[in-house]
Amino acid sequence: MKLHRWRWKDVRRRFTIPSGRWLPLSADGVELFNIASVRVSRYRYRGTRIPNPWIKPNHV
């Protein structure tokens, strides 16, 4: 913004489409990674089934 003396309005006009969505940023055909395309997966709670390395199991 400082290099081109753009205001935020100019940046928004340059990098959005008329509906307001941001354009995918790219240079020389290489597109910036779209983080929104990554699926988020969470770990299920396993409680005591996770082995504890500090407590040795009882050997019978």
SULTAMO-V194861 format. One line per field, one symbol per residue. phi: phi as a letter, one per 20 degrees, with the letter a starting at -180 (. if undefined). psi: psi as a letter, one per 30 degrees, with the letter a starting at -180 (. if undefined). A space follows every 10 residues. Layout:
# SULTAMO-V194861
phi=???
psi=???
This chain:
# SULTAMO-V194861
phi=.ffeleegff ffffdcegfo fffffbblne effeffeefe cdfffdleff fefedeffed
psi=eeefhkleee eeeegllfff kkkkklkhfk kkkjfffkkk klkkkfbffk kjffjklkk.
